[in-house]
Amino acid sequence: MLEHSKTLAVVGLSSKPTRASNGVAGYLQAHGYRVIPVNPHECSVLGEKAYPSLEAIPVAVDMVVIFRRSEHVPRIVETATRLGVKVVWMQEGVEHEAAAQRARSAGLAVIQDRCILKEHAKRFKELTIERHR
């Protein structure tokens, strides 16, 4: 998923550098991903125009990364499914099994309660080791 997804919509991305969403999104940008902020309270984050909702994004998105409380997940997953997004990633502490199951039934890959930065760092380390063998 991390190798094939290049455009990521980050729902709940904050411009505050002390927020986890900002640090994680900055890391993803530094590793070649296009990060599209989704937050109705922001104009731009990390040099990218922010959008008030997933529906407002004018380009195709490969993955939706969720930095919102779990009770907001069903609506986000429903929208991602309707828009044809391939992957929904819920950050650490974010999970909603019923919404995840609906997404899987619709053909989406779903990750719950995992940090995309940590998972990318693990995968990147493995790729680096493989290249040097």
DSSP file (Angstrom, degrees, kcal/mol; ACC not computed):
  #  RESIDUE AA STRUCTURE BP1 BP2  ACC     N-H-->O    O-->H-N    N-H-->O    O-->H-N    TCO  KAPPA ALPHA  PHI   PSI    X-CA   Y-CA   Z-CA
    1    1 A M     >        0   0    0      0, 0.0     4,-1.8     0, 0.0     3,-0.1   0.000 360.0 360.0 360.0 -43.2    0.0    0.0    0.0
    2    2 A L  T  4  +     0   0    0      1,-0.2   118,-0.0     2,-0.2   114,-0.0   0.786 360.0  49.7 -69.7 -26.3    2.7    2.4    0.9
    3    3 A E  T  4 S+     0   0    0      1,-0.1    -1,-0.2     3,-0.0     0, 0.0   0.812 117.2  38.4 -79.9 -30.5    4.6    1.7   -2.4
    4    4 A H  T  4 S+     0   0    0     -3,-0.1     2,-0.6    58,-0.0    -2,-0.2   0.635  97.8  82.6 -98.5 -16.1    1.6    2.2   -4.6
    5    5 A S     <  +     0   0    0     -4,-1.8     3,-0.1     1,-0.2    56,-0.0  -0.808  42.2 158.2 -93.1 121.5   -0.2    5.1   -2.9
    6    6 A K        +     0   0    0     -2,-0.6    28,-3.0     1,-0.2     2,-0.6   0.667  60.9  56.8-114.1 -26.2    1.3    8.4   -4.0
    7    7 A T  E     -a   34   0A   0     26,-0.2    55,-2.1    28,-0.1    56,-1.6  -0.945  67.9-174.0-115.1 116.5   -1.5   11.0   -3.2
    8    8 A L  E     -ab  35  63A   0     26,-3.2    28,-3.3    -2,-0.6     2,-0.6  -0.931  17.7-152.8-116.5 126.6   -2.7   11.0    0.3
    9    9 A A  E     -ab  36  64A   0     54,-2.7    56,-3.0    -2,-0.5     2,-0.8  -0.873  15.1-156.7 -92.0 121.5   -5.6   12.9    1.8
   10   10 A V  E >   -ab  37  65A   0     26,-2.5    28,-2.3    -2,-0.6     3,-1.3  -0.858   5.4-153.6-106.0 103.8   -4.9   13.6    5.4
   11   11 A V  E 3  S+ab  38  66A   0     54,-2.5    56,-2.9    -2,-0.8    28,-0.2  -0.640  81.1  18.4 -81.3 121.6   -8.1   14.2    7.3
   12   12 A G  T 3  S+     0   0    0     26,-3.1    -1,-0.3    -2,-0.5     2,-0.2   0.580  82.0 165.3  94.9  12.9   -7.6   16.3   10.4
   13   13 A L    <   -     0   0    0     -3,-1.3     2,-0.3    25,-0.5    -1,-0.3  -0.470  20.8-155.6 -67.2 127.6   -4.2   17.6    9.3
   14   14 A S        -     0   0    0     -2,-0.2     5,-0.1     2,-0.2    -1,-0.0  -0.772  22.8-141.4-106.6 148.4   -3.3   20.6   11.5
   15   15 A S  S    S+     0   0    0     -2,-0.3    31,-0.1    30,-0.1    -1,-0.1   0.564  74.5 107.1 -80.6  -8.9   -0.9   23.5   10.7
   16   16 A K    >   -     0   0    0      1,-0.2     3,-1.9     2,-0.1     6,-0.4  -0.600  66.4-147.7 -74.0 119.0    0.3   23.4   14.3
   17   17 A P  T 3  S+     0   0    0      0, 0.0    -1,-0.2     0, 0.0     6,-0.1   0.713  94.3  62.3 -62.0 -19.9    3.8   21.9   14.3
   18   18 A T  T 3  S+     0   0    0      4,-0.1     2,-0.2     5,-0.0    -2,-0.1   0.583  83.8  97.3 -82.1  -8.7    3.3   20.3   17.7
   19   19 A R  S <> S-     0   0    0     -3,-1.9     4,-1.8     1,-0.1     3,-0.4  -0.581  77.4-131.3 -83.0 142.9    0.4   18.1   16.4
   20   20 A A  H  > S+     0   0    0     -2,-0.2     4,-2.8     1,-0.2     5,-0.3   0.880 106.5  59.7 -58.0 -39.7    1.1   14.5   15.4
   21   21 A S  H  > S+     0   0    0      1,-0.2     4,-2.4     2,-0.2    -1,-0.2   0.887 105.3  48.8 -58.6 -39.0   -0.7   15.0   12.1
   22   22 A N  H  > S+     0   0    0     -3,-0.4     4,-2.4    -6,-0.4    -1,-0.2   0.925 113.0  46.0 -67.9 -45.5    1.7   17.8   11.1
   23   23 A G  H  X S+     0   0    0     -4,-1.8     4,-2.0     2,-0.2    -2,-0.2   0.912 115.1  46.5 -64.0 -43.2    4.8   15.8   12.0
   24   24 A V  H  X S+     0   0    0     -4,-2.8     4,-2.4     2,-0.2    -2,-0.2   0.929 113.6  48.1 -65.8 -45.6    3.6   12.6   10.2
   25   25 A A  H  X S+     0   0    0     -4,-2.4     4,-2.6    -5,-0.3    -2,-0.2   0.892 110.2  52.4 -64.3 -39.1    2.4   14.5    7.1
   26   26 A G  H  X S+     0   0    0     -4,-2.4     4,-2.3     2,-0.2    -1,-0.2   0.908 109.4  49.9 -61.6 -41.5    5.8   16.4    7.0
   27   27 A Y  H  X S+     0   0    0     -4,-2.0     4,-0.9     2,-0.2    -2,-0.2   0.927 110.6  49.5 -60.3 -46.2    7.6   13.0    7.1
   28   28 A L  H ><>S+     0   0    0     -4,-2.4     5,-2.2     1,-0.2     3,-0.6   0.907 110.4  50.2 -63.1 -41.7    5.4   11.6    4.3
   29   29 A Q  H ><5S+     0   0    0     -4,-2.6     3,-2.0     1,-0.2    -1,-0.2   0.928 107.2  54.4 -59.2 -45.0    6.1   14.7    2.1
   30   30 A A  H 3<5S+     0   0    0     -4,-2.3    -1,-0.2     1,-0.3    -2,-0.2   0.713 106.1  54.4 -63.5 -19.5    9.8   14.3    2.7
   31   31 A H  T <<5S-     0   0    0     -4,-0.9    -1,-0.3    -3,-0.6    -2,-0.2   0.107 128.6 -91.5-104.6  21.0    9.5   10.8    1.5
   32   32 A G  T < 5S+     0   0    0     -3,-2.0     2,-0.3     1,-0.3    -3,-0.2   0.463  80.7 131.9  94.5   2.4    7.9   11.7   -1.8
   33   33 A Y      < -     0   0    0     -5,-2.2     2,-0.7    -8,-0.1    -1,-0.3  -0.625  56.2-127.1 -86.5 146.3    4.2   11.5   -1.1
   34   34 A R  E     -a    7   0A   0    -28,-3.0   -26,-3.2    -2,-0.3     2,-0.6  -0.848  27.9-158.1 -87.9 121.9    1.8   14.3   -2.1
   35   35 A V  E     -a    8   0A   0     -2,-0.7   -26,-0.2   -28,-0.2   -28,-0.1  -0.901   7.5-166.0-106.5 122.5   -0.1   15.2    1.1
   36   36 A I  E     -a    9   0A   0    -28,-3.3   -26,-2.5    -2,-0.6     2,-0.2  -0.932  18.2-136.6-109.7 113.6   -3.5   16.9    0.7
   37   37 A P  E     -a   10   0A   0      0, 0.0    14,-2.3     0, 0.0     2,-0.5  -0.466  14.5-166.1 -70.6 136.4   -4.7   18.5    3.9
   38   38 A V  E     +ac  11  51A   0    -28,-2.3   -26,-3.1    12,-0.2   -25,-0.5  -0.919  38.6 121.0-123.5 103.2   -8.4   18.0    4.7
   39   39 A N    >   -     0   0    0     12,-2.0     3,-1.7    -2,-0.5    14,-0.2  -0.811  51.2-149.3-164.0 115.7   -9.5   20.4    7.5
   40   40 A P  T 3  S+     0   0    0      0, 0.0    13,-0.1     0, 0.0    -1,-0.0   0.624  98.9  58.8 -66.9 -10.6  -12.2   23.0    7.2
   41   41 A H  T 3  S+     0   0    0     11,-0.1     2,-0.3    -3,-0.0   -27,-0.0   0.351  97.5  71.9 -98.9   5.0  -10.3   25.2    9.7
   42   42 A E    <   -     0   0    0     -3,-1.7    -3,-0.2     1,-0.1     3,-0.1  -0.910  52.1-167.3-122.5 148.4   -7.1   25.5    7.6
   43   43 A C  S    S-     0   0    0      1,-0.4     7,-2.8    -2,-0.3     2,-0.3   0.792  81.9  -9.0 -95.4 -42.2   -6.3   27.3    4.4
   44   44 A S  E     -F   49   0B   0      5,-0.3    -1,-0.4     7,-0.0     2,-0.4  -0.986  58.7-166.1-153.9 152.2   -3.0   25.6    3.8
   45   45 A V  E >  S-F   48   0B   0      3,-2.4     3,-2.0    -2,-0.3   -30,-0.1  -0.994  76.0  -4.9-141.9 132.6   -0.7   23.2    5.6
   46   46 A L  T 3  S-     0   0    0     -2,-0.4   -11,-0.1     1,-0.3     3,-0.1   0.830 130.3 -55.0  53.9  36.3    2.8   22.2    4.7
   47   47 A G  T 3  S+     0   0    0      1,-0.2     2,-0.4     0, 0.0    -1,-0.3   0.510 115.3 112.1  79.8   4.6    2.6   24.3    1.6
   48   48 A E  E <  S-F   45   0B   0     -3,-2.0    -3,-2.4   -14,-0.0    -1,-0.2  -0.900  74.7-107.9-112.5 140.5   -0.4   22.5    0.2
   49   49 A K  E     -F   44   0B   0     -2,-0.4     2,-0.3    -5,-0.2    -5,-0.3  -0.417  36.4-134.2 -60.9 134.4   -3.9   24.0   -0.2
   50   50 A A        -     0   0    0     -7,-2.8   -12,-0.2   -14,-0.1    -1,-0.1  -0.694  14.2-151.4 -93.1 147.9   -6.3   22.6    2.5
   51   51 A Y  B     -c   38   0A   0    -14,-2.3   -12,-2.0    -2,-0.3    -9,-0.1  -0.898  17.2-133.6-118.4 147.8   -9.8   21.4    1.6
   52   52 A P  S    S+     0   0    0      0, 0.0     2,-0.3     0, 0.0   -14,-0.1   0.701  86.5   3.2 -74.1 -18.0  -12.8   21.4    3.8
   53   53 A S  S >  S-     0   0    0    -14,-0.2     3,-0.6     1,-0.1     4,-0.4  -0.972  74.8-104.0-157.8 165.0  -13.8   17.8    2.9
   54   54 A L  G >  S+     0   0    0     -2,-0.3     3,-1.4     1,-0.2    -1,-0.1   0.881 118.3  60.1 -61.4 -38.4  -12.7   14.8    0.8
   55   55 A E  G 3  S+     0   0    0      1,-0.3    -1,-0.2    -3,-0.1     0, 0.0   0.774  97.9  59.5 -62.7 -25.7  -15.4   15.7   -1.7
   56   56 A A  G <  S+     0   0    0     -3,-0.6    -1,-0.3     2,-0.0    -2,-0.2   0.612  76.7 107.0 -80.4 -12.4  -13.8   19.1   -2.3
   57   57 A I    <   -     0   0    0     -3,-1.4     4,-0.1    -4,-0.4   -19,-0.0  -0.534  59.5-154.6 -71.1 125.8  -10.4   17.7   -3.4
   58   58 A P        +     0   0    0      0, 0.0     2,-0.3     0, 0.0    -1,-0.1   0.449  69.4  60.6 -85.6   1.6  -10.1   18.2   -7.2
   59   59 A V  S    S-     0   0    0      1,-0.0     2,-0.1     0, 0.0    -2,-0.0  -0.840  93.8 -89.6-123.8 162.4   -7.7   15.3   -7.9
   60   60 A A        -     0   0    0     -2,-0.3     2,-0.4     1,-0.0    24,-0.1  -0.446  38.9-149.6 -69.4 142.5   -7.8   11.5   -7.4
   61   61 A V        -     0   0    0     22,-0.2    25,-0.3    -2,-0.1   -53,-0.2  -0.942  13.4-165.3-116.8 135.2   -6.6   10.3   -4.0
   62   62 A D  S    S+     0   0    0    -55,-2.1    25,-1.3    -2,-0.4    24,-1.0   0.840  75.5  16.3 -84.6 -36.8   -5.0    6.9   -3.5
   63   63 A M  E     -bd   8  87A   0    -56,-1.6   -54,-2.7    23,-0.2     2,-0.5  -0.993  59.3-147.0-142.6 143.0   -5.2    6.8    0.3
   64   64 A V  E     -bd   9  88A   0     23,-2.4    25,-3.4    -2,-0.3     2,-0.5  -0.965  15.4-162.4-109.0 122.7   -7.1    8.6    3.1
   65   65 A V  E     -bd  10  89A   0    -56,-3.0   -54,-2.5    -2,-0.5     2,-0.6  -0.924  12.8-146.6-106.0 124.9   -5.2    8.9    6.3
   66   66 A I  E     +bd  11  90A   0     23,-3.2    25,-2.0    -2,-0.5   -54,-0.1  -0.837  29.9 167.0-106.5 118.5   -7.5    9.7    9.3
   67   67 A F        +     0   0    0    -56,-2.9     2,-0.3    -2,-0.6   -46,-0.1  -0.416  52.0 102.6-114.4  50.6   -6.4   11.9   12.2
   68   68 A R  S    S-     0   0    0      1,-0.1    23,-0.1    23,-0.1     5,-0.1  -0.873  82.4 -81.8-127.2 161.7   -9.9   12.3   13.7
   69   69 A R    >   -     0   0    0     -2,-0.3     3,-2.2     1,-0.1     4,-0.4  -0.263  46.9-107.5 -62.1 153.1  -11.6   10.7   16.6
   70   70 A S  G >  S+     0   0    0     23,-0.3     3,-1.4     1,-0.3    -1,-0.1   0.772 114.5  66.6 -56.8 -31.4  -13.1    7.2   16.0
   71   71 A E  G 3  S+     0   0    0      1,-0.3    -1,-0.3     2,-0.1     4,-0.3   0.708  99.4  53.4 -67.2 -15.8  -16.7    8.5   16.0
   72   72 A H  G <> S+     0   0    0     -3,-2.2     4,-1.6     1,-0.1     3,-0.3   0.573  86.4  87.8 -89.1 -10.6  -16.0   10.5   12.8
   73   73 A V  H <> S+     0   0    0     -3,-1.4     4,-3.1    -4,-0.4     5,-0.3   0.887  77.4  59.0 -60.7 -45.6  -14.6    7.4   10.9
   74   74 A P  H  > S+     0   0    0      0, 0.0     4,-2.5     0, 0.0    -1,-0.2   0.907 108.7  44.7 -55.1 -44.0  -17.9    6.1    9.5
   75   75 A R  H  > S+     0   0    0     -3,-0.3     4,-2.1    -4,-0.3    -2,-0.2   0.906 115.2  48.3 -66.0 -40.5  -18.7    9.3    7.6
   76   76 A I  H  X S+     0   0    0     -4,-1.6     4,-2.6     2,-0.2    -1,-0.2   0.925 113.4  47.0 -65.3 -44.5  -15.1    9.6    6.3
   77   77 A V  H  X S+     0   0    0     -4,-3.1     4,-2.6     2,-0.2     5,-0.2   0.900 110.0  53.5 -65.0 -41.2  -15.0    5.9    5.2
   78   78 A E  H  X S+     0   0    0     -4,-2.5     4,-2.3    -5,-0.3    -1,-0.2   0.923 112.1  45.0 -58.9 -44.6  -18.3    6.2    3.5
   79   79 A T  H  X S+     0   0    0     -4,-2.1     4,-2.2     2,-0.2    -2,-0.2   0.925 111.8  51.4 -66.1 -44.7  -17.0    9.2    1.5
   80   80 A A  H  X>S+     0   0    0     -4,-2.6     5,-2.4     1,-0.2     4,-0.6   0.900 111.1  49.1 -59.4 -41.0  -13.7    7.5    0.7
   81   81 A T  H ><5S+     0   0    0     -4,-2.6     3,-1.2     1,-0.2    -1,-0.2   0.939 110.7  49.3 -63.3 -48.0  -15.7    4.5   -0.6
   82   82 A R  H 3<5S+     0   0    0     -4,-2.3    -1,-0.2     1,-0.3    -2,-0.2   0.837 110.5  51.8 -61.3 -33.5  -18.0    6.6   -2.7
   83   83 A L  H 3<5S-     0   0    0     -4,-2.2    -1,-0.3    -5,-0.1    -2,-0.2   0.533 115.4-113.9 -83.3  -6.3  -14.9    8.5   -4.2
   84   84 A G  T <<5 +     0   0    0     -3,-1.2    -3,-0.2    -4,-0.6    -2,-0.1   0.728  53.1 166.9  82.2  22.1  -13.2    5.3   -5.2
   85   85 A V      < -     0   0    0     -5,-2.4    -1,-0.2    -6,-0.2   -23,-0.2  -0.444  27.9-150.4 -66.9 144.5  -10.2    5.6   -2.8
   86   86 A K  S    S+     0   0    0    -24,-1.0    23,-2.6   -25,-0.3     2,-0.4   0.763  71.3  34.5 -90.7 -27.1   -8.3    2.4   -2.5
   87   87 A V  E     -de  63 109A   0    -25,-1.3   -23,-2.4    21,-0.2     2,-0.5  -0.989  53.8-165.6-137.2 137.3   -6.9    2.6    1.0
   88   88 A V  E     -de  64 110A   0     21,-2.5    23,-2.4    -2,-0.4     2,-0.5  -0.993  13.0-169.3-119.0 125.2   -8.2    4.0    4.4
   89   89 A W  E     -de  65 111A   0    -25,-3.4   -23,-3.2    -2,-0.5     2,-0.6  -0.962   5.3-161.4-119.2 118.1   -5.5    4.3    7.1
   90   90 A M  E     -d   66   0A   0     21,-2.9    24,-2.0    -2,-0.5     3,-0.1  -0.880  21.8-129.8-100.2 123.5   -6.6    5.1   10.6
   91   91 A Q    >   -     0   0    0    -25,-2.0     3,-2.4    -2,-0.6    22,-0.6  -0.031  46.7 -58.1 -64.9 170.7   -3.8    6.4   12.8
   92   92 A E  T 3  S+     0   0    0     21,-0.3    -1,-0.2     1,-0.3    22,-0.1  -0.220 129.0  20.7 -51.1 133.9   -2.9    5.1   16.2
   93   93 A G  T 3  S+     0   0    0      1,-0.2     2,-0.6    -3,-0.1   -23,-0.3   0.396 102.2 106.1  85.6  -3.0   -5.8    5.3   18.6
   94   94 A V    <   +     0   0    0     -3,-2.4    19,-2.2    -4,-0.1     2,-0.3  -0.942  38.7 138.2-114.9 119.7   -8.3    5.5   15.7
   95   95 A E        +     0   0    0     -2,-0.6     2,-0.2    17,-0.2   -22,-0.1  -0.985  22.8 174.5-156.9 150.4  -10.4    2.5   14.9
   96   96 A H     >  -     0   0    0     -2,-0.3     4,-2.5     1,-0.1     5,-0.2  -0.699  11.6-166.8-157.7  97.7  -14.0    1.6   14.0
   97   97 A E  H  > S+     0   0    0      1,-0.2     4,-2.5     2,-0.2     5,-0.2   0.858  86.4  52.0 -62.7 -40.1  -14.6   -2.0   13.2
   98   98 A A  H  > S+     0   0    0      2,-0.2     4,-2.0     1,-0.2    -1,-0.2   0.931 113.6  44.1 -64.1 -44.3  -18.0   -1.6   11.6
   99   99 A A  H  > S+     0   0    0      1,-0.2     4,-2.3     2,-0.2    -2,-0.2   0.891 113.0  52.7 -66.1 -38.9  -16.8    1.1    9.2
  100  100 A A  H  X S+     0   0    0     -4,-2.5     4,-2.6     1,-0.2    -2,-0.2   0.907 108.8  49.7 -62.5 -41.7  -13.7   -0.9    8.4
  101  101 A Q  H  X S+     0   0    0     -4,-2.5     4,-2.5     2,-0.2    -1,-0.2   0.901 109.7  50.5 -65.9 -40.6  -15.8   -3.9    7.6
  102  102 A R  H  X S+     0   0    0     -4,-2.0     4,-1.3     2,-0.2    -1,-0.2   0.912 111.7  49.1 -62.3 -41.1  -18.0   -1.9    5.3
  103  103 A A  H  <>S+     0   0    0     -4,-2.3     5,-2.5     2,-0.2     3,-0.4   0.929 111.2  48.7 -64.6 -44.7  -14.9   -0.5    3.5
  104  104 A R  H ><5S+     0   0    0     -4,-2.6     3,-1.7     1,-0.2    -2,-0.2   0.903 108.2  54.6 -61.4 -40.8  -13.4   -4.0    3.1
  105  105 A S  H 3<5S+     0   0    0     -4,-2.5    -1,-0.2     1,-0.3    -2,-0.2   0.802 106.5  52.6 -62.7 -28.0  -16.7   -5.3    1.7
  106  106 A A  T 3<5S-     0   0    0     -4,-1.3    -1,-0.3    -3,-0.4    -2,-0.2   0.401 128.1 -99.3 -88.0   1.8  -16.5   -2.5   -0.9
  107  107 A G  T < 5S+     0   0    0     -3,-1.7     2,-0.2     1,-0.3    -3,-0.2   0.535  77.3 135.7  96.8   6.8  -13.0   -3.5   -1.9
  108  108 A L      < -     0   0    0     -5,-2.5     2,-0.4    -6,-0.2    -1,-0.3  -0.606  54.4-125.0 -86.8 148.5  -10.9   -1.0    0.1
  109  109 A A  E     -e   87   0A   0    -23,-2.6   -21,-2.5    -2,-0.2     2,-0.4  -0.748  31.8-160.6 -84.3 140.6   -7.8   -2.0    2.1
  110  110 A V  E     -e   88   0A   0     -2,-0.4     2,-0.4   -23,-0.2   -21,-0.2  -0.988  16.9-174.7-132.4 131.2   -8.1   -0.8    5.7
  111  111 A I  E     -e   89   0A   0    -23,-2.4   -21,-2.9    -2,-0.4     2,-0.4  -0.982  14.2-167.3-118.6 134.3   -5.5   -0.3    8.4
  112  112 A Q        +     0   0    0     -2,-0.4   -17,-0.2   -23,-0.2   -21,-0.1  -0.942  59.5   0.4-123.7 146.1   -6.6    0.6   11.9
  113  113 A D  S    S+     0   0    0    -19,-2.2     2,-0.4   -22,-0.6   -21,-0.3   0.828  95.1 119.3  54.2  41.3   -4.8    1.9   15.0
  114  114 A R        -     0   0    0    -24,-2.0     2,-0.6   -20,-0.2    -1,-0.2  -0.996  64.7-121.3-136.9 144.4   -1.4    2.1   13.3
  115  115 A C     >  -     0   0    0     -2,-0.4     4,-2.3   -24,-0.2     5,-0.2  -0.733  13.1-154.2 -85.5 121.6    1.0    5.0   12.7
  116  116 A I  H  > S+     0   0    0     -2,-0.6     4,-2.4     1,-0.2     5,-0.2   0.832  95.0  55.6 -65.0 -32.2    1.7    5.4    9.0
  117  117 A L  H  > S+     0   0    0      2,-0.2     4,-2.8     1,-0.2    -1,-0.2   0.954 109.8  45.0 -64.1 -49.4    5.1    7.0    9.8
  118  118 A K  H  > S+     0   0    0      1,-0.2     4,-2.2     2,-0.2    -2,-0.2   0.906 114.8  48.2 -62.0 -42.0    6.2    4.1   11.9
  119  119 A E  H  X S+     0   0    0     -4,-2.3     4,-2.2     2,-0.2    -1,-0.2   0.894 112.8  48.1 -67.2 -39.3    5.1    1.6    9.3
  120  120 A H  H  X S+     0   0    0     -4,-2.4     4,-3.3     2,-0.2     5,-0.2   0.927 110.1  52.3 -64.6 -44.6    6.8    3.5    6.5
  121  121 A A  H  X S+     0   0    0     -4,-2.8     4,-2.1     1,-0.2    -2,-0.2   0.898 110.3  48.4 -60.3 -40.7   10.0    3.7    8.5
  122  122 A K  H  X S+     0   0    0     -4,-2.2     4,-2.0     2,-0.2    -1,-0.2   0.940 115.1  44.7 -62.1 -46.8   10.0    0.0    9.1
  123  123 A R  H  X S+     0   0    0     -4,-2.2     4,-2.4     1,-0.2    -2,-0.2   0.898 111.7  52.2 -65.9 -41.7    9.3   -0.7    5.4
  124  124 A F  H  X S+     0   0    0     -4,-3.3     4,-2.2     1,-0.2    -1,-0.2   0.901 108.7  50.9 -62.3 -41.4   11.9    1.8    4.3
  125  125 A K  H  X S+     0   0    0     -4,-2.1     4,-2.3    -5,-0.2    -1,-0.2   0.917 109.9  50.3 -61.4 -43.9   14.5    0.2    6.5
  126  126 A E  H  X S+     0   0    0     -4,-2.0     4,-2.3     1,-0.2    -2,-0.2   0.903 110.7  49.3 -62.0 -41.2   13.7   -3.2    5.0
  127  127 A L  H  X S+     0   0    0     -4,-2.4     4,-2.1     2,-0.2    -1,-0.2   0.885 109.6  51.9 -65.4 -38.3   14.0   -1.9    1.5
  128  128 A T  H  X S+     0   0    0     -4,-2.2     4,-1.1     2,-0.2    -2,-0.2   0.915 110.6  47.9 -64.3 -43.0   17.4   -0.3    2.3
  129  129 A I  H  < S+     0   0    0     -4,-2.3     3,-0.5     1,-0.2     4,-0.3   0.919 110.8  51.7 -63.0 -43.9   18.7   -3.6    3.7
  130  130 A E  H >< S+     0   0    0     -4,-2.3     3,-1.2     1,-0.2    -2,-0.2   0.884 106.7  54.0 -61.0 -39.8   17.4   -5.5    0.6
  131  131 A R  H 3< S+     0   0    0     -4,-2.1    -1,-0.2     1,-0.2    -2,-0.2   0.784 108.2  50.2 -66.3 -27.0   19.2   -3.0   -1.7
  132  132 A H  T 3<        0   0    0     -4,-1.1    -1,-0.2    -3,-0.5    -2,-0.2   0.362 360.0 360.0 -95.6   5.1   22.5   -3.6    0.1
  133  133 A R    <         0   0    0     -3,-1.2    -1,-0.2    -4,-0.3    -2,-0.1   0.470 360.0 360.0 -82.7 360.0   22.5   -7.4   -0.1
